[in-house]
Amino acid sequence: RVLKDTLAVVHISLSRHVQGNFMDLADFPGLKELDLMGTSVTGDIRDIGEGDFRTLESLNLPKGVYGGKGYEFQHISDAP
């Protein structure tokens, strides 16, 4: 529980054994940086809701996430 309220930075890279949906980390209210490049994480950035990742300043997602690597936009609603 303490970790959930205090975790601010997650950098996991170059580890294909890390799997799951990046949205599972939306429950961490203090998360400021999320970098999952080089992992097998999946998901869709269009699933990000108004109350998700409220304090996030930096988001770096792998190609397994729709809207992740190779996409660049200012707002979630800009995703194709």
Backbone as a printed PyTorch tensor [residue, N CA C, xyz], in Angstrom:
tensor([[[  0.8120,  -1.1990,   0.0000],
         [  0.0000,   0.0000,   0.0000],
         [  0.8560,   1.2640,   0.0000]],

        [[  1.9110,   1.2600,   0.7600],
         [  2.7950,   2.4180,   0.8020],
         [  3.3650,   2.6760,  -0.5800]],

        [[  3.7700,   1.6240,  -1.2550],
         [  4.3380,   1.7580,  -2.5900],
         [  3.3300,   2.3870,  -3.5540]],

        [[  2.0880,   1.9900,  -3.4560],
         [  1.0630,   2.5180,  -4.3550],
         [  0.9500,   4.0370,  -4.2320]],

        [[  1.0510,   4.5530,  -3.0390],
         [  0.8840,   5.9890,  -2.8170],
         [  2.1630,   6.7950,  -3.0060]],

        [[  3.3200,   6.1320,  -3.0450],
         [  4.5760,   6.8750,  -3.1100],
         [  5.3970,   6.6420,  -4.3730]],

        [[  5.0750,   5.6310,  -5.1500],
         [  5.8310,   5.3370,  -6.3620],
         [  5.7010,   6.4900,  -7.3530]],

        [[  6.8360,   7.0690,  -7.7590],
         [  6.8050,   8.2220,  -8.6550],
         [  7.4540,   7.9420, -10.0060]],

        [[  8.4240,   7.0310, -10.0620],
         [  9.1680,   6.7860, -11.3000],
         [  9.2650,   5.2800, -11.5480]],

        [[  8.9130,   4.8620, -12.7660],
         [  9.0720,   3.4650, -13.1870],
         [  9.8110,   3.4730, -14.5140]],

        [[ 11.0130,   2.8980, -14.5140],
         [ 11.8110,   2.7230, -15.7310],
         [ 12.1490,   1.2410, -15.8400]],

        [[ 11.5080,   0.5620, -16.7610],
         [ 11.8050,  -0.8420, -17.0400],
         [ 12.0590,  -0.9120, -18.5370]],

        [[ 13.2690,  -1.2810, -18.9210],
         [ 13.5610,  -1.3080, -20.3480],
         [ 14.3780,  -2.5330, -20.7270]],

        [[ 14.2680,  -2.8700, -22.0000],
         [ 15.0280,  -3.9770, -22.5890],
         [ 14.8320,  -5.2870, -21.8400]],

        [[ 13.6000,  -5.5550, -21.4630],
         [ 13.2700,  -6.8080, -20.7880],
         [ 11.9730,  -7.3530, -21.3760]],

        [[ 12.0970,  -8.2070, -22.3770],
         [ 10.9290,  -8.7840, -23.0510],
         [ 10.1090,  -9.6840, -22.1250]],

        [[ 10.6600, -10.0540, -20.9630],
         [  9.9400, -10.9090, -20.0200],
         [  8.9090, -10.1260, -19.2190]],

        [[  8.9760,  -8.8060, -19.2620],
         [  7.9980,  -7.9730, -18.5720],
         [  6.7820,  -7.8460, -19.4770]],

        [[  5.6410,  -8.3530, -18.9890],
         [  4.4180,  -8.3780, -19.7810],
         [  3.2670,  -7.7920, -18.9730]],

        [[  2.1560,  -7.5760, -19.6460],
         [  0.9560,  -7.0680, -19.0020],
         [  0.4640,  -5.8350, -19.7260]],

        [[ -0.5420,  -5.2120, -19.1660],
         [ -1.1340,  -4.0240, -19.7470],
         [ -0.6410,  -2.8050, -18.9830]],

        [[ -0.1540,  -1.7940, -19.6940],
         [  0.3710,  -0.6120, -19.0210],
         [ -0.6810,   0.0820, -18.1630]],

        [[ -1.9490,  -0.1050, -18.4680],
         [ -3.0280,   0.5200, -17.6940],
         [ -3.0930,  -0.0090, -16.2590]],

        [[ -2.4630,  -1.1510, -15.9950],
         [ -2.4150,  -1.6600, -14.6250],
         [ -1.6760,  -0.6900, -13.7060]],

        [[ -0.8540,   0.1750, -14.2770],
         [ -0.0960,   1.1430, -13.4890],
         [ -0.8530,   2.4570, -13.2900]],

        [[ -2.0490,   2.5700, -13.8450],
         [ -2.8540,   3.7830, -13.6940],
         [ -3.3270,   3.9560, -12.2520]],

        [[ -3.2510,   2.8980, -11.4650],
         [ -3.6940,   2.9540, -10.0640],
         [ -2.6720,   3.5890,  -9.1360]],

        [[ -1.5330,   4.0100,  -9.6710],
         [ -0.4950,   4.6410,  -8.8590],
         [ -0.6450,   6.1610,  -9.0010]],

        [[ -1.2970,   6.8080,  -8.0430],
         [ -1.6560,   8.2220,  -8.1900],
         [ -0.4780,   9.1940,  -8.2500]],

        [[  0.6750,   8.8270,  -7.7290],
         [  1.8180,   9.7420,  -7.7220],
         [  2.8110,   9.5160,  -8.8350]],

        [[  2.4800,   8.6500,  -9.7890],
         [  3.4070,   8.3000, -10.8610],
         [  3.6720,   9.5020, -11.7670]],

        [[  4.9480,   9.8920, -11.8750],
         [  5.3390,  11.0350, -12.7020],
         [  6.0290,  10.6000, -13.9880]],

        [[  6.7700,   9.4930, -13.9400],
         [  7.4870,   8.9970, -15.1180],
         [  7.2120,   7.5130, -15.3030]],

        [[  6.8620,   7.1370, -16.5220],
         [  6.6290,   5.7380, -16.8540],
         [  7.3420,   5.4340, -18.1590]],

        [[  8.3530,   4.5740, -18.0910],
         [  9.1500,   4.1940, -19.2530],
         [  9.1890,   2.6750, -19.3240]],

        [[  8.5240,   2.1140, -20.3170],
         [  8.4450,   0.6580, -20.4750],
         [  8.9980,   0.2030, -21.8270]],

        [[  9.8790,   1.0060, -22.4170],
         [ 10.4460,   0.6750, -23.7260],
         [ 11.2250,  -0.6400, -23.6790]],

        [[ 11.0810,  -1.4230, -24.7340],
         [ 11.8100,  -2.6790, -24.8290],
         [ 11.1970,  -3.8040, -24.0140]],

        [[  9.9550,  -3.6110, -23.5590],
         [  9.2530,  -4.6670, -22.8290],
         [  8.1730,  -5.2530, -23.7320]],

        [[  7.4890,  -6.2740, -23.2470],
         [  6.3830,  -6.8830, -23.9990],
         [  5.0330,  -6.3850, -23.5030]],

        [[  5.0230,  -5.2350, -22.8800],
         [  3.7930,  -4.6340, -22.3630],
         [  2.8840,  -4.2520, -23.5310]],

        [[  1.5790,  -4.4030, -23.3320],
         [  0.5910,  -4.1040, -24.3670],
         [ -0.4330,  -3.1060, -23.8300]],

        [[ -1.3860,  -2.7670, -24.6670],
         [ -2.4710,  -1.8780, -24.2690],
         [ -2.8020,  -0.9000, -25.3760]],

        [[ -3.5850,   0.0910, -25.0230],
         [ -4.0540,   1.0850, -25.9790],
         [ -4.1590,   2.4130, -25.2370]],

        [[ -3.4550,   3.4190, -25.7050],
         [ -3.4740,   4.6980, -24.9870],
         [ -4.8650,   5.3220, -24.9740]],

        [[ -5.7300,   4.9020, -25.8810],
         [ -7.0890,   5.4350, -25.8960],
         [ -7.8900,   4.9600, -24.6910]],

        [[ -7.3420,   3.9930, -23.9390],
         [ -8.0000,   3.5250, -22.7140],
         [ -7.7320,   4.4410, -21.5270]],

        [[ -6.8200,   5.3990, -21.6880],
         [ -6.5030,   6.3100, -20.5980],
         [ -7.6920,   7.2430, -20.3820]],

        [[ -8.2190,   7.2010, -19.1610],
         [ -9.3640,   8.0350, -18.8250],
         [ -8.9420,   9.3070, -18.1140]],

        [[ -9.8980,  10.1550, -17.8730],
         [ -9.6480,  11.4530, -17.2520],
         [ -8.9780,  11.3410, -15.8870]],

        [[ -9.2910,  10.3020, -15.1450],
         [ -8.7320,  10.1420, -13.8030],
         [ -7.4530,   9.3140, -13.7500]],

        [[ -6.9600,   8.8520, -14.8960],
         [ -5.7730,   8.0040, -14.9440],
         [ -4.5030,   8.8290, -15.1350]],

        [[ -3.4440,   8.4120, -14.4770],
         [ -2.1200,   9.0390, -14.6420],
         [ -2.1860,  10.5640, -14.4700]],

        [[ -2.8670,  11.0280, -13.4570],
         [ -3.0890,  12.4650, -13.2520],
         [ -1.8040,  13.2700, -13.0880]],

        [[ -0.7580,  12.6810, -12.5210],
         [  0.4740,  13.4350, -12.2740],
         [  1.5790,  13.1000, -13.2690]],

        [[  1.2630,  12.2870, -14.2680],
         [  2.2680,  11.8300, -15.2280],
         [  2.8340,  12.9850, -16.0480]],

        [[  4.1580,  13.0540, -16.1020],
         [  4.8600,  14.0860, -16.8690],
         [  5.5830,  13.4990, -18.0700]],

        [[  5.9600,  12.2050, -17.9840],
         [  6.7140,  11.5630, -19.0510],
         [  6.1870,  10.1490, -19.2570]],

        [[  5.8690,   9.8150, -20.5020],
         [  5.3270,   8.5010, -20.8410],
         [  6.0660,   7.9690, -22.0600]],

        [[  6.6870,   6.8000, -21.9230],
         [  7.4450,   6.1800, -23.0000],
         [  7.0080,   4.7190, -23.0720]],

        [[  6.2480,   4.3840, -24.1140],
         [  5.6530,   3.0570, -24.2180],
         [  6.2040,   2.2870, -25.4150]],

        [[  6.2300,   0.9510, -25.3280],
         [  6.7680,   0.1250, -26.4160],
         [  5.7860,  -0.0010, -27.5710]],

        [[  6.2610,  -0.6080, -28.6500],
         [  5.4400,  -0.7600, -29.8500],
         [  4.2380,  -1.6800, -29.6440]],

        [[  4.2420,  -2.4830, -28.5950],
         [  3.1030,  -3.3560, -28.2980],
         [  1.8900,  -2.6020, -27.7810]],

        [[  2.0720,  -1.3320, -27.4770],
         [  0.9770,  -0.4820, -27.0150],
         [  0.5120,   0.3740, -28.1800]],

        [[ -0.7810,   0.3150, -28.4990],
         [ -1.3200,   1.1660, -29.5530],
         [ -1.1430,   2.6110, -29.1260]],

        [[ -0.4510,   3.3830, -29.9490],
         [ -0.1510,   4.7690, -29.6100],
         [  1.1780,   4.8960, -28.8960]],

        [[  1.8940,   3.7940, -28.7780],
         [  3.1950,   3.7990, -28.1050],
         [  4.3020,   4.2390, -29.0370]],

        [[  5.3560,   3.4620, -29.1270],
         [  6.5370,   3.7990, -29.9320],
         [  6.1640,   4.1470, -31.3780]],

        [[  6.7060,   5.2410, -31.8530],
         [  6.4700,   5.6480, -33.2260],
         [  5.3250,   6.6320, -33.3760]],

        [[  4.5610,   6.8510, -32.3210],
         [  3.4640,   7.8110, -32.3670],
         [  3.8770,   9.0610, -31.6030]],

        [[  3.4800,  10.2040, -32.1120],
         [  3.7520,  11.4460, -31.4040],
         [  2.5450,  12.3670, -31.5300]],

        [[  2.0040,  12.7740, -30.3940],
         [  0.8630,  13.6760, -30.3810],
         [  0.7950,  14.3690, -29.0280]],

        [[  0.0210,  15.4180, -28.9590],
         [ -0.0740,  16.2250, -27.7460],
         [ -1.1930,  15.7630, -26.8130]],

        [[ -2.2350,  15.1670, -27.3640],
         [ -3.3960,  14.7610, -26.5850],
         [ -3.7890,  13.3250, -26.9300]],

        [[ -4.3020,  12.6050, -25.9700],
         [ -4.7610,  11.2270, -26.2050],
         [ -5.7710,  11.2060, -27.3460]],

        [[ -6.6260,  12.1970, -27.4180],
         [ -7.6620,  12.2430, -28.4550],
         [ -7.0710,  12.3860, -29.8590]],

        [[ -5.7990,  12.7260, -29.9690],
         [ -5.1390,  12.8440, -31.2740],
         [ -4.7240,  11.4970, -31.8450]],

        [[ -4.8020,  10.4330, -31.0540],
         [ -4.3840,   9.1030, -31.5190],
         [ -5.2790,   8.6510, -32.6620]],

        [[ -4.6850,   8.0340, -33.6790],
         [ -5.4850,   7.5880, -34.8440],
         [ -6.4460,   6.4780, -34.4890]]])
